[in-house]
Amino acid sequence: MAKKPTPQDWHKEDIKAAVWKTGTTMKGLALANGYRSVDAVSQALHRPYPKVESIIAKAIGVTPQEIWPSRYTDEILNNPHFCRRMATSEKFNGSRPARNVNLTGQS
């Protein structure tokens, strides 16, 4: 039995072109959504960043799953550890824990 071909993610230049065709830019998206730099929005072109992926997809008029199918496979979406990591990790959403917070649970 042959495997189904995996859909390819859009090329980053195709994503930027689609944003541009809507009459805005990556910098415009960044500023309109409270980011001070285009770098924050551009990170989604290179690595998973669900919040920004949604911003870009909404601007283009598609879902993030259409742009980045490799980031939204059933295997990933059904893995609670990975989803929790995407929601809380600095790597994925840029959030940082508050200072002086004991993350180990020990006093």
MDTraj code that builds the backbone (N, CA, C; nanometers):
import mdtraj as md
import numpy as np

residues = "MET ALA LYS LYS PRO THR PRO GLN ASP TRP HIS LYS GLU ASP ILE LYS ALA ALA VAL TRP LYS THR GLY THR THR MET LYS GLY LEU ALA LEU ALA ASN GLY TYR ARG SER VAL ASP ALA VAL SER GLN ALA LEU HIS ARG PRO TYR PRO LYS VAL GLU SER ILE ILE ALA LYS ALA ILE GLY VAL THR PRO GLN GLU ILE TRP PRO SER ARG TYR THR ASP GLU ILE LEU ASN ASN PRO HIS PHE CYS ARG ARG MET ALA THR SER GLU LYS PHE ASN GLY SER ARG PRO ALA ARG ASN VAL ASN LEU THR GLY GLN SER".split()
xyz = np.array([
    [0.0836, -0.1175, 0.0000],
    [0.0000, 0.0000, 0.0000],
    [0.0887, 0.1246, 0.0000],
    [0.0664, 0.2129, -0.0934],
    [0.1481, 0.3333, -0.1063],
    [0.1038, 0.4401, -0.0070],
    [0.2018, 0.5119, 0.0437],
    [0.1713, 0.6215, 0.1348],
    [0.1141, 0.7395, 0.0565],
    [0.0251, 0.8137, 0.1237],
    [-0.0262, 0.9351, 0.0623],
    [0.0858, 1.0381, 0.0594],
    [0.0959, 1.1131, -0.0497],
    [0.1993, 1.2168, -0.0517],
    [0.1679, 1.3237, 0.0534],
    [0.2699, 1.3639, 0.1253],
    [0.2535, 1.4667, 0.2277],
    [0.2474, 1.6031, 0.1608],
    [0.1443, 1.6819, 0.1932],
    [0.1387, 1.8159, 0.1345],
    [0.2596, 1.8984, 0.1788],
    [0.3088, 1.9788, 0.0886],
    [0.4245, 2.0621, 0.1179],
    [0.3819, 2.1937, 0.1818],
    [0.4639, 2.2429, 0.2736],
    [0.4429, 2.3764, 0.3287],
    [0.4659, 2.4791, 0.2182],
    [0.3984, 2.5916, 0.2292],
    [0.4210, 2.6985, 0.1336],
    [0.5646, 2.7479, 0.1497],
    [0.6228, 2.7908, 0.0411],
    [0.7553, 2.8514, 0.0464],
    [0.7427, 2.9866, 0.1151],
    [0.8443, 3.0249, 0.1913],
    [0.8339, 3.1504, 0.2676],
    [0.8130, 3.2721, 0.1778],
    [0.8686, 3.2707, 0.0585],
    [0.8481, 3.3837, -0.0331],
    [0.7045, 3.3857, -0.0859],
    [0.6429, 3.2688, -0.1004],
    [0.5020, 3.2629, -0.1413],
    [0.4123, 3.3199, -0.0316],
    [0.4482, 3.2937, 0.0938],
    [0.3713, 3.3465, 0.2061],
    [0.3829, 3.4979, 0.2085],
    [0.5051, 3.5488, 0.1944],
    [0.5253, 3.6939, 0.1943],
    [0.4518, 3.7587, 0.0771],
    [0.4534, 3.6935, -0.0392],
    [0.3838, 3.7471, -0.1558],
    [0.2326, 3.7494, -0.1334],
    [0.1797, 3.6453, -0.0707],
    [0.0361, 3.6404, -0.0425],
    [-0.0038, 3.7518, 0.0537],
    [0.0802, 3.7781, 0.1540],
    [0.0539, 3.8878, 0.2475],
    [0.0579, 4.0201, 0.1719],
    [0.1562, 4.0375, 0.0886],
    [0.1718, 4.1612, 0.0110],
    [0.0520, 4.1846, -0.0809],
    [-0.0012, 4.0767, -0.1396],
    [-0.1177, 4.0881, -0.2292],
    [-0.2428, 4.1356, -0.1562],
    [-0.2448, 4.1217, -0.0232],
    [-0.3595, 4.1699, 0.0537],
    [-0.3484, 4.3193, 0.0822],
    [-0.2359, 4.3788, 0.0434],
    [-0.2179, 4.5215, 0.0633],
    [-0.1421, 4.5573, 0.1887],
    [-0.0780, 4.4608, 0.2490],
    [0.0017, 4.4883, 0.3685],
    [0.1369, 4.4205, 0.3542],
    [0.2164, 4.4319, 0.4566],
    [0.3495, 4.3702, 0.4577],
    [0.3650, 4.2916, 0.5873],
    [0.4725, 4.2160, 0.5959],
    [0.5007, 4.1431, 0.7200],
    [0.5209, 4.2437, 0.8337],
    [0.5870, 4.3559, 0.8048],
    [0.6065, 4.4587, 0.9071],
    [0.4721, 4.5181, 0.9486],
    [0.3843, 4.5410, 0.8508],
    [0.2520, 4.5926, 0.8823],
    [0.1731, 4.4977, 0.9709],
    [0.1828, 4.3679, 0.9430],
    [0.1164, 4.2681, 1.0278],
    [0.1725, 4.2715, 1.1690],
    [0.3046, 4.2822, 1.1783],
    [0.3689, 4.2846, 1.3090],
    [0.3199, 4.4046, 1.3900],
    [0.3247, 4.5212, 1.3315],
    [0.2851, 4.6423, 1.4028],
    [0.1362, 4.6428, 1.4365],
    [0.0535, 4.5942, 1.3451],
    [-0.0912, 4.5916, 1.3684],
    [-0.1309, 4.4955, 1.4802],
    [-0.0441, 4.4012, 1.5096],
    [-0.0759, 4.3013, 1.6126],
    [0.0081, 4.3168, 1.7383],
    [0.0656, 4.4347, 1.7579],
    [0.1344, 4.4650, 1.8819],
    [0.2793, 4.4230, 1.8911],
    [0.3389, 4.3804, 1.7817],
    [0.4804, 4.3449, 1.7831],
    [0.5609, 4.4683, 1.7422],
    [0.6753, 4.4866, 1.8055],
    [0.7569, 4.6042, 1.7751],
    [0.8485, 4.5828, 1.6571],
    [0.8662, 4.4591, 1.6163],
    [0.9614, 4.4284, 1.5106],
    [0.9024, 4.3241, 1.4162],
    [0.9403, 4.3343, 1.2904],
    [0.8972, 4.2348, 1.1923],
    [0.9591, 4.0988, 1.2218],
    [1.0681, 4.0983, 1.2964],
    [1.1359, 3.9721, 1.3278],
    [1.0436, 3.8737, 1.3984],
    [0.9583, 3.9228, 1.4862],
    [0.8672, 3.8344, 1.5594],
    [0.7737, 3.7627, 1.4631],
    [0.7212, 3.8344, 1.3666],
    [0.6292, 3.7739, 1.2699],
    [0.7054, 3.6852, 1.1718],
    [0.8222, 3.7279, 1.1332],
    [0.9006, 3.6498, 1.0370],
    [0.9485, 3.5166, 1.0937],
    [0.9558, 3.5045, 1.2269],
    [0.9977, 3.3784, 1.2870],
    [0.9057, 3.2639, 1.2475],
    [0.7790, 3.2935, 1.2269],
    [0.6834, 3.1881, 1.1903],
    [0.7149, 3.1288, 1.0536],
    [0.7900, 3.1998, 0.9726],
    [0.8278, 3.1460, 0.8424],
    [0.9337, 3.0367, 0.8556],
    [1.0028, 3.0347, 0.9689],
    [1.1143, 2.9420, 0.9873],
    [1.0909, 2.8338, 1.0905],
    [1.0019, 2.8589, 1.1884],
    [0.9772, 2.7591, 1.2932],
    [0.8359, 2.7773, 1.3475],
    [0.7826, 2.6754, 1.4133],
    [0.6462, 2.6842, 1.4653],
    [0.6286, 2.8006, 1.5626],
    [0.5248, 2.8776, 1.5394],
    [0.4899, 2.9927, 1.6221],
    [0.3390, 3.0111, 1.6035],
    [0.2570, 2.9262, 1.6706],
    [0.1132, 2.9187, 1.6433],
    [0.0390, 3.0522, 1.6445],
    [0.0712, 3.1386, 1.7387],
    [0.0009, 3.2665, 1.7472],
    [0.0228, 3.3488, 1.6202],
    [0.1456, 3.3569, 1.5760],
    [0.1774, 3.4353, 1.4567],
    [0.1314, 3.3633, 1.3301],
    [0.1365, 3.2312, 1.3294],
    [0.0852, 3.1568, 1.2145],
    [-0.0612, 3.1922, 1.1912],
    [-0.1379, 3.2040, 1.2997],
    [-0.2786, 3.2411, 1.2878],
    [-0.2959, 3.3825, 1.2338],
    [-0.2110, 3.4741, 1.2767],
    [-0.2167, 3.6125, 1.2284],
    [-0.1908, 3.6168, 1.0778],
    [-0.0878, 3.5472, 1.0342],
    [-0.0528, 3.5460, 0.8915],
    [-0.1649, 3.4809, 0.8108],
    [-0.2134, 3.3666, 0.8577],
    [-0.3188, 3.2949, 0.7848],
    [-0.4460, 3.3794, 0.7734],
    [-0.4820, 3.4466, 0.8819],
    [-0.6019, 3.5311, 0.8800],
    [-0.5860, 3.6440, 0.7785],
    [-0.4673, 3.7027, 0.7719],
    [-0.4422, 3.8105, 0.6758],
    [-0.4553, 3.7616, 0.5316],
    [-0.4116, 3.6383, 0.5080],
    [-0.4162, 3.5817, 0.3727],
    [-0.5555, 3.5286, 0.3396],
    [-0.6291, 3.4878, 0.4415],
    [-0.7626, 3.4335, 0.4196],
    [-0.7681, 3.2831, 0.4076],
    [-0.6699, 3.2156, 0.4716],
    [-0.6672, 3.0692, 0.4744],
    [-0.6420, 3.0262, 0.6185],
    [-0.6338, 2.8961, 0.6409],
    [-0.6024, 2.8464, 0.7745],
    [-0.4519, 2.8205, 0.7851],
    [-0.3983, 2.8230, 0.9064],
    [-0.2559, 2.7891, 0.9223],
    [-0.2241, 2.6483, 0.8703],
    [-0.3215, 2.5577, 0.8824],
    [-0.3005, 2.4208, 0.8355],
    [-0.2780, 2.4155, 0.6843],
    [-0.3369, 2.5080, 0.6100],
    [-0.3158, 2.5115, 0.4648],
    [-0.1760, 2.5602, 0.4305],
    [-0.1239, 2.6538, 0.5084],
    [0.0082, 2.7097, 0.4804],
    [0.1189, 2.6167, 0.5277],
    [0.1020, 2.5610, 0.6492],
    [0.2048, 2.4758, 0.7103],
    [0.1482, 2.3389, 0.7453],
    [0.1126, 2.2556, 0.6483],
    [0.0550, 2.1245, 0.6823],
    [0.1496, 2.0365, 0.7638],
    [0.2793, 2.0537, 0.7482],
    [0.3732, 1.9710, 0.8250],
    [0.3693, 2.0024, 0.9736],
    [0.3231, 2.1204, 1.0111],
    [0.3160, 2.1601, 1.1517],
    [0.1845, 2.1194, 1.2160],
    [0.0919, 2.0713, 1.1368],
    [-0.0413, 2.0385, 1.1888],
    [-0.0836, 1.8966, 1.1502],
    [0.0084, 1.8018, 1.1561],
    [-0.0249, 1.6634, 1.1257],
    [-0.1033, 1.6040, 1.2423],
    [-0.1779, 1.4985, 1.2162],
    [-0.2547, 1.4323, 1.3218],
    [-0.1634, 1.3848, 1.4347],
    [-0.0470, 1.3362, 1.3981],
    [0.0476, 1.2873, 1.4979],
    [0.0868, 1.3994, 1.5952],
    [0.1099, 1.5169, 1.5443],
    [0.1479, 1.6307, 1.6288],
    [0.0281, 1.6812, 1.7076],
    [-0.0853, 1.6970, 1.6417],
    [-0.2026, 1.7525, 1.7075],
    [-0.2595, 1.6604, 1.8149],
    [-0.2381, 1.5305, 1.8026],
    [-0.2891, 1.4354, 1.9007],
    [-0.1893, 1.4050, 2.0118],
    [-0.0750, 1.4698, 2.0102],
    [0.0265, 1.4486, 2.1116],
    [0.0131, 1.5590, 2.2162],
    [-0.0445, 1.5283, 2.3341],
    [-0.0676, 1.6330, 2.4336],
    [0.0608, 1.6994, 2.4818],
    [0.1709, 1.6250, 2.4873],
    [0.2978, 1.6848, 2.5299],
    [0.3407, 1.7923, 2.4312],
    [0.3315, 1.7625, 2.3039],
    [0.3751, 1.8593, 2.2031],
    [0.2845, 1.9816, 2.2027],
    [0.1537, 1.9610, 2.2120],
    [0.0605, 2.0739, 2.2124],
    [0.0824, 2.1617, 2.3344],
    [0.1063, 2.1007, 2.4496],
    [0.1333, 2.1772, 2.5711],
    [0.2633, 2.2552, 2.5543],
    [0.3607, 2.1915, 2.4919],
    [0.4892, 2.2574, 2.4689],
    [0.4716, 2.3763, 2.3752],
    [0.3905, 2.3602, 2.2715],
    [0.3672, 2.4701, 2.1794],
    [0.2992, 2.5864, 2.2501],
    [0.2133, 2.5557, 2.3449],
    [0.1371, 2.6603, 2.4127],
    [0.2187, 2.7324, 2.5192],
    [0.3224, 2.6687, 2.5736],
    [0.3919, 2.7297, 2.6864],
    [0.5392, 2.7593, 2.6625],
    [0.5961, 2.7090, 2.5580],
    [0.7394, 2.7209, 2.5398],
    [0.7801, 2.8562, 2.4833],
    [0.8897, 2.9085, 2.5366],
    [0.9467, 3.0322, 2.4840],
    [0.9839, 3.0132, 2.3380],
    [1.0316, 2.8957, 2.3038],
    [1.0721, 2.8680, 2.1665],
    [0.9552, 2.8857, 2.0710],
    [0.8338, 2.8520, 2.1142],
    [0.7206, 2.8562, 2.0250],
    [0.6388, 2.9841, 2.0326],
    [0.6308, 3.0488, 2.1483],
    [0.5449, 3.1664, 2.1535],
    [0.6110, 3.2902, 2.2106],
    [0.7377, 3.2839, 2.2407],
    [0.8096, 3.4017, 2.2847],
    [0.7836, 3.4432, 2.4283],
    [0.7001, 3.3697, 2.5013],
    [0.6735, 3.4073, 2.6394],
    [0.7896, 3.3633, 2.7277],
    [0.8066, 3.4331, 2.8357],
    [0.9129, 3.3986, 2.9299],
    [0.8516, 3.3871, 3.0681],
    [0.8991, 3.2939, 3.1494],
    [0.8468, 3.2857, 3.2860],
    [0.8858, 3.4093, 3.3648],
    [0.8044, 3.4421, 3.4630],
    [0.8337, 3.5573, 3.5484],
    [0.9632, 3.5309, 3.6253],
    [1.0324, 3.6357, 3.6615],
    [1.1558, 3.6205, 3.7382],
    [1.1257, 3.5674, 3.8768],
    [1.2231, 3.4984, 3.9323],
    [1.2164, 3.4456, 4.0675],
    [1.1021, 3.3457, 4.0864],
    [1.0647, 3.2755, 3.9839],
    [0.9618, 3.1740, 3.9954],
    [1.0288, 3.0380, 4.0045],
    [0.9913, 2.9595, 4.1022],
    [1.0473, 2.8274, 4.1216],
    [0.9705, 2.7311, 4.0313],
    [1.0340, 2.6877, 3.9213],
    [0.9693, 2.5985, 3.8256],
    [0.9841, 2.4515, 3.8623],
    [1.0655, 2.4198, 3.9626],
    [1.0876, 2.2803, 3.9975],
    [0.9878, 2.2290, 4.0986],
    [0.9136, 2.3173, 4.1647],
    [0.8176, 2.2760, 4.2649],
    [0.8782, 2.2537, 4.4024],
    [1.0108, 2.2744, 4.4145],
    [1.0786, 2.2582, 4.5426],
    [1.0940, 2.3926, 4.6101],
    [1.0905, 2.3946, 4.7416],
    [1.1042, 2.5204, 4.8159],
    [1.2462, 2.5613, 4.8302],
])
top = md.Topology()
chain = top.add_chain()
for i, resn in enumerate(residues, 1):
    res = top.add_residue(resn, chain, resSeq=i)
    for name in ("N", "CA", "C"):
        top.add_atom(name, md.element.get_by_symbol(name[0]), res)
traj = md.Trajectory(xyz[None], top)
